[in-house]
């Protein structure tokens, strides 16, 4: 992003320093250290990023010197001062991005009509839009039922070299079809360690049996085709935006989810804008934008209007936050997986109460966390309600970047710059620890692995206590955990024959073991741990008994890709964990039938047999009606329990089995170390994942590449379109702002109570067949099957305005029950909210809304402000507002007015059917006290919730869109 003020005029120009690259290129940057203020080095690292942005963007209007000083004085100003933050870039997903870009297209029209240059209408902040929210499941089919799976033990010895699939005709597998690059009969090469070196292809789906690229499943192709057909207008609009707007990049569909693409492709760590360096930072319209904080990139989720305001050049406004220092100490348990660590830290932070605060990690324990661990912890922010979970950049971060195709020169510049501005740290050096609002200490050694069961996912049990807990469950009465097995039956052992060999079953015997990665796709370490454990087990001669129904069901082809690339898949296969397909098999009860002899033995002894899986559901009888106890466990523990053959085992004191020489083998003997996992991750998995994503974005999207879109400077609006429509925000736009109009004899459109959410105001789901929006779409000759959703039609203001207050859960006191209805007061008729508002507008009657506490709470949603504005609402009078929604109202031109403390509609005796008048003075000031007069003669005071002069400027212009349009025209005036 270009500097807001030229360097020669910049109030902090004396802070500019020069950094020379290896190529002797000069890079400039603002160095807050040159303030020579000792408070800088005591600031939390996340606050240092806010400070640098305020220094760099200081222009005297959006960002003032006072803001810089407030941030520098964070210790005294936290939770008090309101400060601006100008992020380096904006992240949008398609549902929230389309209304913003439609507004920019409409602004081009408006500027041109007033004699301006439409080419000058562009986002001022680099904006990335990722199309990932449009895909619906139009077609679905469970991947593989009763897949060939002989059980783990049958793969041992010579049998391990054959696969049931190979007896089938090759044409029924990959056999050169569907994208196979070589014959399945080709002998695989080996690497220096003698492992099978599997060819890595840039294809997300691999043949489960031959690991050769195949075309995507028929259901996926059909769903993707339906997505393109249904959303073609929207996609063509996005492509037009990517061609004509500066600073806009569109990541097409079929690429990945927004927070993953942001992390793996868009993140820069340090940005270089024409030779000027500054920290990468981002705000996005996705709640998981926080994931990038794991790489030292400050970022969090915001609402649609807030992101649109940043695109228009306005900073995000936030109260200077408290920063909780989370000190990690101790050593991670050898059996604890990344998921255990993430969930353990999440639990601690949730209990600590960090809602609305910044969390920043420090302490020697941080160095033990991989980049994947850190980003997963940061991604869990919504779970413990922090604004961000920030990990400053260190050597681990740089090592990760090196594996993700950052070239050496760029890494050198990143490291040199971050060290120059004290944004690089060593977690082992306590002298670098800043001051925090409070410190929470988490001892990593206290985080131990758990399983969940035996009947519900919320019943967590430490692995060290699983045997004891299971035996207790046998005794307890039947309930959430108990099975009520009589004491004399608890040690029952039932022999049975399987394939000519006698085996024995008891209570706790494992008969189903399923490694599923659907809940572990983002962090590959747990799947790699399962593979490395299987490798060590096979090398030690350990086996899985052949009657156990084993399976491996990756959540995506990428998982198969990386476990094969790392060389561990053959060992999983040898233990019976073969890839059986991509879908919800075991979790939904689609396990192949157990051998009859196993079922008979379970019934004969009334045994509590067990299933162990790494999915997310384990209710009693869900996996199989004869398997009563089911445990959720991490993928490596699933393999371990399969080898042990029972959950009634203490891994500390009891061996899994014996090796080829008859020695007892314990779980600790085959459990992979974190060093082994991180080495496999960094050397094999991460480079292939990142290069594959890069190719997928830049080369492989045939549908997107062949999509035609106009290249005209103005968007050619199609009057027949029901997806994209030029909104009316700029109708009657004048070059000069009109003085704020007072509200005269306004009627109340809605009389609402407490906690009216943005979902009540602007629902995002399906369009009801009897709604005003449905009537509009039917008038356009669409059938209900073609309605799609409000989220998909956010680019059409006619649909979204009709969808405003269309929630069936809306409780309007005029109606007395939940319904998307209101009373048209002059006539007394009960109408849809849109129909009533439309009638009021045709009658020339102004509108307001009365509400209670926390108006606009819930998810941030731009149409929750835009919709009421287009309905003709001039003001909302409420007891209190959710802050972000209040900002949205100001940004669109609606006055947020608050009752005085202790007052509300009931205490003032308001029925809502009076007429309301309010004079808005020309000298309006922040938190101005105004007087409201009613037609009954009653008067009362309200606060106008404008926080600063910027809010007042936006309101006087009729919203930020008109403010920016007029500024563009002003700059172009001679």
Beta strands, then each sheet from edge to edge (+ up, - down):
strand 1: 16-20
strand 2: 26-30
strand 3: 82-85
strand 4: 89-93
strand 5: 126-130
strand 6: 189-190
strand 7: 196-197
strand 8: 248-251
strand 9: 270-273
strand 10: 276-279
strand 11: 281-284
strand 12: 298-301
strand 13: 316-319
strand 14: 323-329
strand 15: 358-362
strand 16: 388-390
strand 17: 438-443
strand 18: 450-452
strand 19: 460-462
strand 20: 493-498
strand 21: 501-506
strand 22: 510-516
strand 23: 549-553
strand 24: 610-613
strand 25: 629-632
strand 26: 657-658
strand 27: 664-665
strand 28: 743-751
strand 29: 821-824
strand 30: 829-832
strand 31: 847-850
strand 32: 873-878
strand 33: 895-899
strand 34: 916-918
strand 35: 929-934
strand 36: 939-944
sheet 1: 1+ 2- 10- 9+
sheet 2: 3+ 13-
sheet 3: 8+ 5+ 4+ 11+ 12+
sheet 4: 6+ 7-
sheet 5: 16+ 15+ 14+ 17+
sheet 6: 18+ 19-
sheet 7: 20+ 21-
sheet 8: 23+ 22+ 24+ 25+
sheet 9: 26+ 27-
sheet 10: 28+ 31+ 32+ 33+ 36- 35+ 34- 28+
sheet 11: 29+ 30-
end
